Amino acid sequence: MKTLYLDLSSGISGDMFVGAMLDLGVELAELEKGLAGLQLEGYHLHAWRGQKAGIAGIKFEVCVTGAHGGHPATAPLPHHHDHGHEHGHDHAVDLLNHGLHNHVHHVHPPEAGHGPAHAQEHAEHGGRDFGSIQRLINSSSLSPWAKGKSLAVFRRLAVAEGKVHGLPPEQVHFHEVGAVDSIVDIVGACVALERLGQPRVLASAVVEGTGWLECAHGRYPLPAPATLEVLAARGVTVQQCAEPHELVTPTGAALLAEFVADFGPLPGLKLTRVGYGLGSRDHPTRPNVLRAVLAEGEDAAARPAHDWETDTVAVLETNLDDVNPEILGHFVEQTLAAGALDVFHTPIQMKKSRPGVLLTVLCQEADADRFTERLLRETSAFGVRRTVAQRRKLRREFRQVHTPYGAIQVKLGLLDGRAVQVAPEFESCREAALRAGAPLKDVYEAAAQTAAQRQP
């Protein structure tokens, strides 16, 4: 099993993370191919080899179409598409420091002007809210894993920004974080990890700088409010150093919160490759690089018995004996649509032998307060019990199998490299049954049998 270890002594941002993945061996052409599934226009990618404090690595940059400038005239990566002209840093890029695309880096609000491309982006889109980003990603041809992880990273940002500004996540407008360049940073990070084989991710302790930052909403002390909320929701320990600049951006924090299984020193691993993602600023106290180490195997103390995926979820429960069944059904539908992982109700016996239901909501820990409020507002509940549960999940893989009824999409649940669950996708089976005029159950059985036969 591959393990990716991130050295956070100089912080992390979205573009530095992607740069490190490119230096570890992800091909720029493969990254471009994966991002093409977004059907997102108005940008092109640049990646070139440079140095920070004598350390060579990859500088990754998303150039919005129409922006003046780009990267210096240095040697590009082999798959770099230079579009026939050179690029030089402009003032807008310099202002963004090593994080480049997070909203907290801009010295002026978006309305104050960041060049034609940024003005056009905000004029056309008025900023992007979480809902519009969800629709963009869900309608893409990204793999299910890349879709799910990209949405999860954006949800962490939406929840954090919503808490900072007192808004529900669905109403949060991301400003620059919702612009083309940052969407590419986040989705590109997920695509790059997928190209590396979805490794287990570990990281050192999170280190942030000290001082203040200027952003669209005013002057704030470091860590940035959204960065702090993202890391707090995950329960990550943060320490500050003497570096007088922001080291961890909100996007970088969201990537850590979503992907890192554990924070601590580098464990006993067989190292296979080291890569560096370069930032833009020259730091006085440390090299502005994200060091990423790719390794095989894992330390014996941390080695799990199986290769299943693990995470934690909030479990919200309430006992109801006076809820209208129509309201209950509406609550289940709307809560699932709002992003809950699962919602269900179980018949129970309550006080005085009254029949009732146990209503349960499973959600991400960061969303627990939001769904608790929904339970209290939209049902007859007077209280909600909350626990945190650990999950063990099969690794999921989607494949197409060819049956007498046509190609069918199936979902495989993998444990230790073998498929232990096979689930034909309903919509794919339904469409095939309609085309063939065959019973739906026959299509299901054919898809499941064909998928099972292909397994070792």
N, C-alpha and C positions, 0 to 999 in steps of 0.2 A: 504494500500500500504506500502511495506517495504521501509525503508530508511537506507542507510549505511553511517555513518559519519566517516571520517578519520581524526585523530589527527596527524598533520604533524610537531609537535614541534621537532621531532627527524628525520625528513625527510622521505624518502620512497625509496625502491628498489623493484625489481620484486619479489625476494625471501621473503622479509619481508611481502609484500602484500599477497602472497600465504600462508605464515605462519599464518598471522592474520585471513585469511578466514578459515583455518583449525581449529584455536582456536574458531572461531564462530560457528563451527559445521559441516562444510563440511567434509565428510569422505574421508580419504586418498584413500581408495579403489575406491570410486566414482571418485576421481580425476584421478587415474590411468586408470580407465575404459574409461573416457572421452579422455584422452591423447592417449590411444591406437588407437583411430581413425586416428591419424596422420601417422600411419605405420612408425614411426621413431624408429630406433634401436640405440643401443650403450649407453644406460643410464639406471639407476634405481633411484627411489626416496627414500629419507630418510626424516623423520620428527620425532622430538623428543621434549619432554618437558624439558625446561631449565629455567634459570633466567638471567636477566640483571638488575643490580642495585636493586636486591631484588624483581623484578617484574617477575612473572612466565608467560611463554608464549610458543609458538611453534617455533622451529627453523626448517626451511624447506631448503632442499639441494638437488640439482640434481647431482648425481655422474656419471660421464662419465665412461663407461666400460673400465677397464684397468688402471684407475687412481689409484695412491697409496693413500690410506687413505680414509677418509670420515668423519663421525662424531664421537665424543667421545663415550665411552662406557657408555651411559646413557639409561634410560628406553625409549623404542620406543613407538609410538602410537600403539593402538591395531591392526591396519591394516598394520603396518610397515612390509615390506618384508626384512628380514635381510640377506638373501642369505647365512646363515650359518657361517658368520664371523663378527668380530667387525671392526669398522672403527675409525681411529684417524685422527685428522687434520694434513695435510701435509703442507709444506712451501708454495706451490702454493695457497692453500685455504687461508692461513693466509694473503697473499699479497692482496687478493681480498677485504678485509674489509667487511663492512656490505652489500655492493651491490652485491658481489660475481661475477656476470657474465657480467657486462658491460665492453666494451672495454677500457674505460678510467681508469679502476682500475689497469691494469697490469703495474707493474714497468718496465717490459721489453716488447719489441715488441714480437708478436707471434713467430717469427723466433728464438728468443733468447732461447726458450725452456721452456715449462711449463709441462714437463713430457710426458710420452709415449702417453697418450690419446689425449692431445692437439696436439702433433706432428702428430699423425695419422690423426686427424680430418683435419688439414690444408693440409696435404699431399694428402688426398683423395679428398678434396673439394676445396682447394685453397681459402677458405673463401666462403661465400654465398652472392650473390647479391639479390636485392629485387625481381627480377624476379623468381629466383629459390625458394625463400621462398613463393612467391605467388603460384607457381605451387604445392609445397608441401601441402600448406593449402587447396587450391582449390580441390586437388585430394583426400583429406581426407574424412572420414565419420563423421566429426564434424557436429553439427547442423548448419543450415544457420546463426543463430545469432552468434554463437561462431566463425564461419568462418569470417563473416563480421567484427566483432570486432577485431579479431586477425590481420586481414589484415589492418584494419584502424590504429591500434597501430604501426605496422611495417611501414606503409606508413608515419606516422608522423616522425618516426626515419629516414627513407630514405630521406624525404624532408629536415630535419634538417641537417643530415650529408652531403647531397648534397650541401646545401647552405654554410656550413662551408668549404668544400673542392672544391667548384666551379664546381660541377658535376650535371648532371640530376639525379633525384632519381633512375632511372632504372640502372644507372651505378655505384651506390654506393655499395661497398663491405663492409659488416658489421663487418668483422674480428670476434672478440669474440662474438659480439652481434648476429652474424649469426650462432654461434656454437650450438651444440645440447642443451647445458644447458640453453642458453638464449631463444631459441625457446620454450623450455618446460616452462620456467618462464612466458613468455608472453601468450602463448596459455593456460597454466595452470591457469593463472589469469582470463582469459575470461571464461574458463570452471567452475572455482570456483564461479564466479559471477552468472553464469547461474544456478548452483546448489542452490544458495541462493535465486533464484527466480527473477533475474534481477532487483535488487532494484534500486531505485533512489539513486545516490551517491552525497554526499556533503562532503566538506573538510574544514579544518581550513586554515589559511593563510600558504603559502609555505615558509618554513624556510630552508635556506642553510647555510653551514659553511663558514669559511674564510680560506685563505691560497692558497696553490698550490697543484696540482696533477701531477703525472708523468704518461705518457701514451705512446703508440707506436709512436706518432707523436711529442713528446717533452714534455716540461713543460708548464702547463697552469694555470692561476689563476681560482679559483672557482667563480661562477659556471662553470662546464665544458662547452665547446663550444656547444656541441650538446644539453645538458640539457637546456642551455639558449635559443637556437633557438626553441626547442620544446615548451617551455613555452611562448616565445615571440609570436610565431605564433598563440597561443590561447589567447594572451593578459592577461596572468596571472601575478598578482603582486607577486614579490619575495622579501623577506627581509633576510638579513644575520645576523648571530649571532656570538658569540665569539668562538664557537666550531671550533677547528683548523683542521677539516677534512671535506671531502665531505659527505653530508647528503642526497642529492637528486641525484640519478643516471639518466642517459638518459632513461632507461627503466621505472623507477619510474615516471619520468616526462611525458613520453608518455602515461602511464596508467592514470595519472591525467588529461592530456589534452583531452583524449578520453572519459572518463567516468564521470568526476565531472561536475555536472550541475551548481554549485555555490560554491564560496569560502567565508568563514566567520565563525563567532562564531556558536557554537552548538545551533540550534533553539529549540523551545519548542516541544519536541518529547517524546513519551512514550518509554523509553528505555527497551529493552528486553534482551540484552546480550552484553558483552564486551569481545573482544579478543585481543591478543597481538602477533605480529609477531616479532621475535627476530633477531637482526643483529649479526655480529660476533665480532666487536671491542667493547671495553669498553671505552665509551666517558667520558672525565673528567667533562663535564658541564651538562650532561643530560643522562637519561637511553636510551640506543640504542634499542628502541622498536617502532614499529608502532602500535598505539592503534586504534582499529576499533570498532565502536559502532553500533549495529543493533537495529533499532527502528521500531515501528509500527506507522502509521499515519504520519502527518506532521504539522508544525505550520500553523495556520490559514492564516497568511499573505502571505505565499508562496504556499498555497494550490491551485492547478489549478482547473479549472472548470471540466476538464475531464482528463483521464489518458493517453492522447496521448503523444507521444514522441516529443521532441523539439530539434532543432539544428539550426545552421546558415550556409548558403552557399553563395558563391560568384556567382553573375550573371554577365557574360561578354556578351556584345552585340556590334554588328557593323552592319551598313547599307551598302549593296553592290549592285551596279548596273552594274558591269562589270566582274563578276566572271564566269568562265567557269563551266557549270553544272557538268561536269565530275570531275573537281577539287573539287567542292563543295561536291559531293557525297563521294569522297575519303577522304576529310577532316573529314566528319561526322564519317565515319567508323574508321579511324585511331585515332581520338580524343576520341571516346568511348573506343577503345582498350587501350588507354594510361591512362585510369582511370577517365575520366570525368563522372559526375553523369548523365548528359543528354546533348544531342546536338540536336538542331532542327533549321529549318529555316522557316520563315513565309513570304508570299508574301506581299509586301508593294509598295506604290507609292512614288517615290523620286522626286528630283528637275526636273523641266521641264517635269513633268508628265511621267518620265521614270519608267518602272516597275523594281522592285528590290526585294531583300530579306533582311529580318532582321535575321541575324545569331546569335544564342544564345547558350552559353555554361554555364552549371551549374557545379560547382566544389566545392571542399572543399576550405575554405579560404586560407589554407596553399599552395594550388596548383594554386592560381590565377595568380601569375606572370608567372608560367610555361605555362599555357594555353593562357595567353595574348601574350606571345612570339610566340606561335604556330599560333595564329590567324594572327599576323602581318607577320610572315614568309611564311605561306602556303596559305593565301588568298590574295585578292587585297586590304585588309583593310589598311587605313592610320591612323586609331585610333580605340581604344576600350573603351567603357564605362563600368565602373565597379560599382556595387552596392552590398551591403550585405543584404540578405533577411533572415527572420526568417521562419522556417518551422514548421508545426504541422503534425505529421505522425501517422497513425494508428500503433498500436503494431502488429507485424506480427507473425504468427504461421503457421507452415507447418504440414499437416496431410495427411494420406492416407485414402481414402474412397474406399469401395468395390462396384463396379458397375457390371452390366451384362457383361461389356467388360473387367473386371479385376480390379486390384487395380490401382487407379489414385492418383497422388500427387496433392493436392490443397493448395493454399495459402489463409489464412484467415486474414482479417484486423479487429482487435479487438478495440472496443471503450467502455470503462467502463465495460469490461468483456464480451461484446456481439459481435458476428461477424456481422459487417455491410457491409463487402465486402467479396465475395468468388470468387477466380480466379483459375480455373484449370490450372495446369502447361502444357505449350504447348508440350514439349518433351514427357511427360508422356502420354498425350492424343494421340499424334501422334503414339507412339509405340503401344498403345492399339488398335487404329484404324487399324493399319497395321496388327496386330495379328488377329483381329476379322474380317477383311475385311469389316469394317463398315464406314459410313461417319464420318468424323472428327467432324462435328457439332453435331451429335448425341452423340458422346462420351463426348464432352464438356457439353452438356445439362444434361446428366446423372450424370456426376461428380458434377456439380453445384447443381443439385436438391438433390442429396444424401447428400452433405455437408450441405446444408441449412436445411435439415430435422433433422440433428443431433444436430443443435444448439438449446439452450434453448429459 
